[in-house]
């Protein structure tokens, strides 16, 4: 028997319930995967709350890494192969069946916990710098919500690529956490923030990476230069109210949507770039808060209360 975390109704973290089950044999094109680590992402909470509905009972989670335990017909992977995946719902399980086409082979020098920590978030950061907007050295970047898991990777990676990075966050504790990752660290609640932004970039910033949404979007609009870009990758405070006509008059491009659209035809390039950035230390100190799989509800409670800084990983 193995453990799977299910929810039988939409709701708060308490709906996540550990259940024992016997996972069957893989069908054609499938493998049975034994997880060594499972990434926790904000989208997991959206499935749990029904923002993105799924058939009930449901299993949330989209990312994991582990070992192939058995293969079905028509699969190139072998038993014992180390693999991982991203954006394949149903990861909160000790063992699961998964389409082989969703899997990637993983390098021996990076652990499963590290892979579950960086893969999806790193790919989102890659899309931010190569898809939503193609970052060039010398550009000035504003990261709204630079203490978020992806925001921090975007800030560090952009800086490593030669951009001048301004990062904002909502508290003094988080400000201290991002200070070494950006060129300018600002409190989003500072009444003088817009004046400080104008002092740093009088003509406006080239691109805003927006992870907060409604609470910071007006400042993002005021801070971006004419002809610049606002990439809306997250909306922790809710969807922003944008004035498309005013933005159009300034030739400001607002882009959003899922990161997967920017991986089309470039997935292997992006994955290799994420692993290379990790090896080279570009992501810096980016270690996960690790929870036992059966404590998934506690991890989600910490996400909801914003009690932890940094990424989260579940370990069976």
C-alpha positions, 0 to 999 in steps of 0.5 A: 500500500502507498499513500495518496493525498486526496480531497473529496470537496473543494476548500481549505488545507484541511480537505487534503486527506492521506489515503492508502491505496494500491496503485495498479500496473501501467497501461500502454504509454504509462509508467508507474513512478515512485516519487522521491520528492514532490514540488509544491506550487501555488497552482496546487492550492488553486486546484484544491480550492476549485479555482481550476476545477477537476473531477472529485475526488482529486489529487492536486500537485503538478510536479515530481521527481523519482524512480521508474518502478514499472513500464507499460508497453511502448515506453522508452524508459527503463525500470530504475531510471531517474525522471521528473515532470512538470505540469502533470496534475496528480503529483501528491502521491507516493506512487502514481501512474503517469504518461511517459511523454510527460517525463524527462530524464534527470541528471545524476548530479542533481538530487530529486529534492533539488529537482522538485525545488527548481524545475517548475519554478525555474522554467517559469523564470526562464519563460519570464526572461525568454518568452514573456519578454526577451531580456537584454543586458543593460535593461532595467527590470522591476520585479513586483513580489521579488520575495516570491519563489519565482520572483526571486529566481527571476531577480537573480537570473536577470541580474546574472544576465546583466540587467539592473534589478529593482525588487519589491516586497511587502515586509521588512523581513522579506526586504532583508531576504531579497536585498542581496538578490537585487540592485535596489530593494524597496518596500511595496507599502512605502508611500514614496516608492514611486518617487524612488523608482523614478529616481532610479529609472527616470525614463521608466523601467524596461520591463515589470515582472508582476507577481502581486497583481491588483495591489501593485499594478498601478505602480507598475503602470506608472513605473514602466517606460513608454514602449515597455512591457508588463509581464503578469505572471502571478496575481497573489493579491487578485487580478489587476484592473488595467486600462487598456486604452491608456496602456495602448496610447503609451505603447505599453505591452501587457503579456500574461498567460501560462508559462507553457506557451513559451516552452513550445519547441524549446522545452529541452533548451529551457530545462537544460538552462534551468539545470545549468543555472542551478549548477552555476549558482545563479539561483543562490541559496534556494533550498526547500522547506521539506514536509512529509507527504502526509503533512501536505495539509500543513504545507498548504496552511503555511502557504495560505498564511505566508508563514514560510519564505522559500519553496516547499517540497513534499517527501514520501 
